[in-house]
Amino acid sequence: MASLISCPHCGARPKEEFSIRGDANLARPAPDAGADAWFDYVYLRDNPRGRHSEYWHHSSGCRRWLIVERDTVTHAVHGVRDAALSKLGGEPA
């Protein structure tokens, strides 16, 4: 049985239609931040265990950026929302 991701725009779709793009909780440093801040942002990552928010791109569907809350141990998906609405303070779809 295929794993399904519930896209807020397209409905339940196979996970193979999506690309995982990384941690949705990282804050990009200011353009004038020092080299140490940029090094940390580019190269250093936590490897969380449990629920974690990630950017996913629905590359074979609506091509929208989504924030998927997923358990990194069980791979269970606990929530999906549109990343653009999240940045604007809108309600998750």
C-alpha positions as CSV (number, residue, x, y, z in Angstrom):
1,M,0.0,0.0,0.0
2,A,1.4,3.4,-1.0
3,S,1.9,6.1,1.6
4,L,-0.4,9.1,1.0
5,I,0.1,12.7,1.7
6,S,-3.0,14.8,2.0
7,C,-2.3,17.9,-0.2
8,P,-4.5,20.8,0.8
9,H,-5.0,21.6,-2.9
10,C,-5.1,18.1,-4.6
11,G,-6.3,15.8,-1.9
12,A,-4.6,12.5,-0.9
13,R,-1.7,11.8,-3.3
14,P,1.1,9.2,-3.3
15,K,4.2,10.4,-1.4
16,E,6.3,9.8,-4.6
17,E,4.7,12.9,-6.1
18,F,6.5,15.0,-3.4
19,S,10.1,16.1,-2.8
20,I,11.3,16.7,0.8
21,R,13.3,19.9,1.0
22,G,14.3,20.2,4.6
23,D,13.6,21.7,8.0
24,A,10.7,24.2,8.1
25,N,11.9,25.7,11.4
26,L,15.3,27.1,10.2
27,A,15.6,30.9,10.3
28,R,17.7,32.3,7.4
29,P,20.5,34.6,8.7
30,A,20.4,38.3,7.8
31,P,22.3,39.1,4.6
32,D,25.0,40.9,6.6
33,A,25.4,38.1,9.2
34,G,28.9,36.9,9.8
35,A,30.5,33.8,8.2
36,D,29.9,31.7,11.3
37,A,26.1,32.3,11.2
38,W,26.0,31.4,7.4
39,F,28.2,28.3,8.0
40,D,25.9,27.1,10.7
41,Y,22.8,27.7,8.5
42,V,24.2,26.0,5.4
43,Y,26.0,23.0,7.0
44,L,24.8,22.2,10.5
45,R,21.5,20.4,11.0
46,D,19.8,18.7,13.8
47,N,18.6,15.1,13.3
48,P,15.3,15.2,15.3
49,R,13.6,12.1,16.6
50,G,9.8,12.4,16.6
51,R,7.5,15.0,15.2
52,H,9.2,17.5,13.0
53,S,8.0,20.1,10.4
54,E,9.6,19.9,6.9
55,Y,9.2,21.7,3.6
56,W,7.8,19.4,0.9
57,H,7.3,20.4,-2.7
58,H,4.4,18.8,-4.6
59,S,6.5,18.5,-7.7
60,S,4.3,16.1,-9.6
61,G,1.0,17.8,-8.7
62,C,0.0,21.4,-7.9
63,R,3.7,22.5,-7.5
64,R,2.9,24.2,-4.2
65,W,5.3,24.3,-1.2
66,L,3.8,22.6,1.8
67,I,4.8,22.3,5.4
68,V,4.4,18.6,6.5
69,E,4.5,17.7,10.2
70,R,5.9,14.1,10.2
71,D,7.2,11.7,12.8
72,T,10.8,10.9,11.8
73,V,10.6,7.5,13.6
74,T,7.3,6.1,12.3
75,H,7.0,8.4,9.1
76,A,3.4,9.0,10.1
77,V,2.1,12.4,8.8
78,H,0.3,14.4,11.4
79,G,-0.6,17.5,9.4
80,V,-0.1,19.3,6.1
81,R,-0.5,23.0,5.4
82,D,0.3,25.4,2.6
83,A,3.7,27.0,3.3
84,A,2.7,30.4,1.7
85,L,-0.3,30.7,4.0
86,S,1.8,29.8,7.0
87,K,4.3,32.6,6.1
88,L,1.5,35.1,5.8
89,G,-0.2,34.1,9.0
90,G,-3.1,32.5,7.3
91,E,-4.9,29.4,8.5
92,P,-3.7,26.0,7.4
93,A,-5.7,24.5,4.6
